Amino acid sequence: MRSGRHFLQIPGPTNTPDRILRAMHRAVIDHRGPEFAALGRNVLTGLKAVFKTDNRVVVYPASGTGAWEAALVNVLAPGDRVLMYETGQFATLWKNMAAKLGYDPVFMQGDWRTGTNAEAIGAHLADDKDHRIKAVCVVHNDTATGITSDVAAVRRAMDDAGHPALLMVDTISSLGSIDFRTDEWGVDVVVAGSQKGLMLPPGLSFNAISPKAWEVCEAGGDLRSYWDWRDMAGPNDQGFFPYTPATTLLFGLREALDMLNEEGLDNVFARHSRHAEATRIAVDAWGLEILAANPAERSNTLTAVMMPDDKGANALRAEILDTFDMSLGTGLNKVADRVFRIGHLGDFNDLMLMGTLCGVEMGLFRAGVPYRKGGVQTAMDYLSV
Ligand SMILES: *Cc1c(COP(=O)(O)O)cnc(C)c1O
């Protein structure tokens, strides 16, 4: 028995607000009936504002990984080359998936401390004279490294190279938290998920699809059935789905969209930016280093903090979980045990952040990690004005 609330400060799944929990706490309805059609139309239309797009958005009853697969199989044919960029573990997993599915990913090597290099992507595309590369895939906010890449710059580099590849972007841990402009940045396929900035439990994922990507899908693509965009269009136009949707999560999604609208997307982004800055100030005051080397690329949804050399991040996380009932994100793959990640996204406010930072600072002390006291105080000073 543990009293009080668990602090779920991993960078997704995030805390689901009571309003959304209540919206989902109801009987399932007929997914072919008129009440459902209204719900379906509401969410399919409402999502466009969050994606900043006029394009079609489709919803899958799947985790984000499903929407990754949907993005690939709807536009790529077996053997097609895709240019992908290593910003961290999530970019790596998407690349691994592309290889497993029989595509030909070219993985531009990164150092896990910096974001996509648009110039290098442009140079690569300029060399691809016979346009063998069919898509460029980047992760807007790599949740393993806490790095946000400049997607607009990638678009410009593609245009400057005069290359026709599709631009596909994973926004699973940024959509609804960090500004993302599908149409303005010319993103052909957006991949998103329910359990991070959208504040829902895991189980829904999304693709936003440009007319150009839709044409490629109609003309080609791979063998696909469950993920087939084409099967979605007809039913979706009536508010329905080709198979049983996750009705309960869609009730939650409607509430989440209402909440984002009520707060206003710009205010949501500003809130995330402020909490991220307070976190970075605290980390700096502790004398610890942030994994993202370039200040302009530091994520507003999570901060990956590097451990001093001989100290393991997992021992610290275990101490904090055990003593203070708070979950922090683990280090993945190349930075396993070298970093811990503080999630500061979704349904989150100043006092939740302060509780989180207090838990980290007390944990650093208890785990015997060398640090300077006072990070919490500097964050408080920042938030107080
Ligand atoms: C969480 C996440 C994923 C994986 O999504 P699942 O819902 O776990 O399948 C992919 N990419 C990014 C950037 C993520 O944050």
The ligand as a MOL file (V3000), in Angstrom:
LIG
                    3D

  0  0  0     0  0            999 V3000
M  V30 BEGIN CTAB
M  V30 COUNTS 15 15 0 0 0
M  V30 BEGIN ATOM
M  V30 1 C 6.6820 6.3270 -27.7370 0
M  V30 2 C 7.3060 6.5400 -29.0610 0
M  V30 3 C 7.2320 5.5960 -30.0950 0
M  V30 4 C 6.6510 4.2350 -29.9100 0
M  V30 5 O 5.3140 4.2750 -29.7160 0
M  V30 6 P 4.5460 3.0270 -29.0690 0
M  V30 7 O 3.2400 3.6540 -28.7190 0
M  V30 8 O 5.3490 2.5830 -27.8880 0
M  V30 9 O 4.4300 1.9930 -30.1150 0
M  V30 10 C 7.7850 5.9200 -31.3090 0
M  V30 11 N 8.3870 7.0950 -31.5200 0
M  V30 12 C 8.4980 8.0220 -30.5610 0
M  V30 13 C 9.2000 9.3070 -30.8450 0
M  V30 14 C 7.9700 7.7690 -29.3010 0
M  V30 15 O 8.0880 8.6870 -28.3270 0
M  V30 END ATOM
M  V30 BEGIN BOND
M  V30 1 1 1 2
M  V30 2 1 2 3
M  V30 3 2 2 14
M  V30 4 1 3 4
M  V30 5 2 3 10
M  V30 6 1 4 5
M  V30 7 1 5 6
M  V30 8 2 6 7
M  V30 9 1 6 8
M  V30 10 1 6 9
M  V30 11 1 10 11
M  V30 12 2 11 12
M  V30 13 1 12 13
M  V30 14 1 12 14
M  V30 15 1 14 15
M  V30 END BOND
M  V30 END CTAB
M  END
